[in-house]
Amino acid sequence: MHLTAAMLPRALPLGVVGAVLLTLGSFGGGATRNRGGLLEAAGLDFLAYGHGGGISNAVFWAGLLCLLGAWVLLGRDVIRGLRRSTDDGARLRGVRTALWAWVVPLLLAAPMLSRDVYSYLMQGAMLRDGFDPYSQGAAINPGPYLLEVSHDWRNTTTPYGPLHLWIGEGVTRLVGDNVTAGVLLYKLISVAGFAAIAWAVPRIAQRLGGDPGLALWLGVANPVMVLHMVGGMHNESVMVGLVSLGLLAGLRKRFLIGVALIAVAVSLKATAAIALPFVVWMATNHYAGEAAGTGRRVTAFLVTGFIGVVETLGVVAVVTWASGSSWGWLSEITGNSKVINPLALPTLLTDVSTPLIQVFYEDFDYNVALAVFRSIGMVAMLVGLVVTWWLFRQNDRRAIMGITAAYQVAFVFNSVTLPWYYASVLSLVGTFRPPAWVLRVATGASLVVALSFTGSGNHQLYNLWWMGAAGIAAWLLTEFIFDDRAELSVQAETPAAPATPEAPADAGER
């Protein structure tokens, strides 16, 4: 059977349908409220439990699958356009239009795929009420926000920086203890960060000679990005937005502005600091010049590195002082190490090795192996970051490649890895003309990760049947997107069309 474009739905409307279904399903099938909320106010709280909850979850998953399908169809169009060397501007406009058409319905959605936004509100309320989130858990400040915080985090300190607390304090001062209003404000903040990513990523690609449409499709319209940055409202949205703007400023040789923006991102979440050493390489290459000798390059590196460190510390200090917070977050960065899932390599190795060891030593403790592998992982991560920083020093394109690789190293070897962490990798991976295998791996992995978490935030990573099916589906869909053996017809076949000889394949396709 010859597959034609008319046999497939269009990406944009399919994604809109998916986003609307996700929004409707999120109130009963997402990170539902424990007390109050819109469903209870409307007398529809039965949609959050029992058979009603089942219906909500079915609607949610139908929406998620529609959104994934829309992204796949859009990606097929983008890749076909690249091979046919069609207009870059038109391709970029098409992806941008689809992206925002999918995002707009999600503005009204309840939190999905994670309960973290409730913790953000709780931590902001703690600072507002005179508590220290770096030394005290949420349980010390009972109230409406605490009721929504996951039980796992009620006695845990926050690992986030002073900007995170400052934003949370501002939101809770504005809305008081109104959880619904607080969530809505955080949605707007997350969308602002997401918009910054969407604005910066195509421009980064243009600076590096990449394709803006491809970069936007893979790095922003990606379902992992849309679902977790907009739907889940994670603070990665603002952090990655600031880093993206900072990198764009660096590519435009405005290094002080670039470092300042990334430093602000560091004050939100320390992960942003991974990008800074590569900006130093960019500045070094610019000021030393291509033909510079070793002495001039070393001098340029020392000067730009010193300025970068001083500026970063200064910006973070100002944010810390202005927020009324403290430097306690530096000792709490690993505070979420209680999370265990195989997205982190140390956990995966523990999961594989412990049952084998227990065949011979029945009482062998899982946590002993986990502690060992996490310690090894931390050493491997530090070594990997240094090696990556050194290998990707030659020019701007290599620096952006290095940032992407460094984030990947960090998330593979880190003690804890969650889906939204990969926003830092995905946002950049399509900007620097990556080889085809990188595009395929990023696409397939995105589909698997997008299918791995339920609306409530629970994961399916230990459900082998589920993950096996997700892996097979991701492989088939990735092949569909990048298939260069068969072209989809641009128009539907019509019986009245005259038979004409086919033109030879364009030897210039890429």
Buried (B, 14 or more C-beta within 10 A) or exposed (E): EEEEBEEBEBBBEBBBBBBBBBBBBBBBBBBBBBEBBBBEEEEBBBBBEEEBBEBBBEBBBBBBBBBBBBBBBBBBBBBBBBBEEBEBEEBBEBBBEBBEBBBBBBBBBBBBBBBBBBBBBBBBBBBBEEBBBBEBBBBBBEEBBBBBBBEEBBEBBBBBBBBBBBBBBBBBEEBEEBBBBBBBBBBEBBBEBBBBBBBBBBBBBBBBEBBBBBBBBBBBBBBBBBBBBBBBBBBBBBBBBBBBBBBBBBBEEBBEBBBBBBBBBBBBBBBBBBBBBBBBBBBBBBBBEEEBEEEBBEBBBEBBBEBBBEBBEEBBBBBBEEBEBBEBBEEBBEBBBEBBBBBBBBBBBBBEBBEEBBEEEEEBEBEEBBBBBBEBBBEBBEEBBEEBBEEBBEBBBBBBBBBBBBBBBBBBBBBBBBBBBBBBBBBBBBBBBBEEEBBBBBBBBBBBBBBBBBBBBEBBBEEEEBBEEBBEBBBEBBEBBBEEEEEBEEEEEEEEEEEEEEEEEEEEEE
